[in-house]
Amino acid sequence: MSVNKGFDWDNSGANNGRSTTRKQGRRGYGTMPRSPAETLEPMRASEPPVISRKKREYHQTLVFMSGTLTTLVLIFVGLAASFAFAKYMFDKPGPLPHSDVIAIPKGEGLSAIANRLERKNIIIDKRLFKAAVMYFGVQNKLKAGEYEIPKQSSMREVIDRLLEGKSILHSLPFPEGMTSQQLVDRMNANTILTGEITEIPAEGSMLPDTYRFTRGMDRTELIKRMQAAQEKFINKIWNDRQADLPIKTKAEALTLASIVEKETGIAGERPHIAGVFMNRLNQGIRLQSDPTIIYGIVGGVGKLGRGIRRSEIDRHTPYNTYQIDGLPPTPIANPGRAAIKAVLNPKATDDIYFVADGTGGHIFAKTLKQHQSNVRNWRQIEKKRKLEAEKKKKAEEEAKKLDADNKSSNKQNDKSSLNKPEQETSKISSNENIFQNLEENKEEAVALSVQKTQNQTESNENSSENAVVANLVNIPLPEKK
């Protein structure tokens, strides 16, 4: 096509869809340059499209929302990963290589508990432990006590154990028949209990038993438990007592039960001894119980440490039932369940007397004559035991003395043999003869000494026995009141 036919070079770009013209200072893509100079002319950049303000704000909002969402997703992923890791560590077996015991003092806070657990190597991270406790909202529910933690316990298991409060229980036995002072002394000797006892409890107010408690329990609290147990027990069986008993109150029942408790340690004898004391109270006869004499002398100490003297039997104290009518003013010990039951349901019997039979029990009698015969038998048993004890003690002393003499002689022989070896054989032979003669003489001396002691003891015992029996015969029985 030629120029003559009217081809429009300037507008040819419009025909093929190009938007740029020379009038706008642009060269269309399809426009042919008119000269080499025009070919070398740089092409101008196109103007940026005009965007409205509304569209621009919308675009910025989308960018912000997109960034925020991305941040939230990252935070969520991080939290999820942290939670998963924390849960793994929470349920992971702990570092404790073997079972151990830990004591949580009363009133200790969460931070102190966490520090204590970490020091004992029970948990691996105290911060995670505190976070878990606070997450579950149990920071005020962890219980004080002494706990045994199994080896490799997880934090969850440790927290569960502290929440359950199943701490280790220690036990302390209190035998029947101990005085309140003796019970307090036993409590004070126990190092697991705490607190100071400022006042000795009333005699007979505590129920002897084996009590279990946690480490750090206050001694006063244990006393309250024992007193509550005593009150609960006697209240429970009081209404089931026999009718027409000479004791009218619970306090009187505890007083008589304490005397029965001190008279015998054989369970089967308690109802029988209680029946004897009931007969004496009904007939107006004094109880004449030796343990009441001892309590009147030593009080809460409980033990006299020797036999009762005649002067002490005759001494008037508020507790000496040889000198007072009826019951003493208070119990003389803390009776157990069996003694209290025996007093409230005594054995029906006509017996009024009893004395030891030499086997740990007692022999009972209805009349004074029978009782005196039983007393004589008991005196013979006591005398025989005393002689046997003295003989044994004497033999032990002689054996010790002879052994010491032998050792001394052996030392002298050793020194002599070192100084004069040539005379060793003759000296040994001579020493053997000396030892043999010494032993024969000592055996004869011991036999004579024992025989002399037996004769003297029999003479003293016979005179003492006659005095006691004569005294028993001359004691008039009080009239029935």
ABEGO torsion letter per residue (X at the ends): XBAAAGBBAAAAAAAAGBABBAAAGBBBAABBBABAAAAABBBBBBBBBBBBAAAAAAAAAAAAAAAAAAAAAAAAAAAAAAAAAAAAAAABBBABABBBBBBBBBGBBAAAAAAAAAAAGABABAAAAAAAAAAAGAAAABBBEBBBBBBGBBAAAAAAAAAAGBBBBBBBBBBBGBBAAAAAAAAAABAABBEBBABBBBBGABBBBBBBBBBGBBAAAAAAAAAAAAAAAAAAAAAABBBGBABABAAAAAAAAAAAAAABABAAAAAAAAAAAAAAAAAGBBAGBAAAAAAAAAEAAGBAGBBBBAAAAABBBAABAAABBEBBABBABBBBAAAAAAAABBBBBABABBBBAGAGBBBBBABAAAAAAAAAAAAAAAAAAAAAAAAAAAAAAAAAAAAAAAAAAAAAAAAAAAABAAAAAAAAAAAAAAAAAAAAAAAAAAAAAAAAAAAAAAAAAAAAAAAAAAAAAABBBBBBX
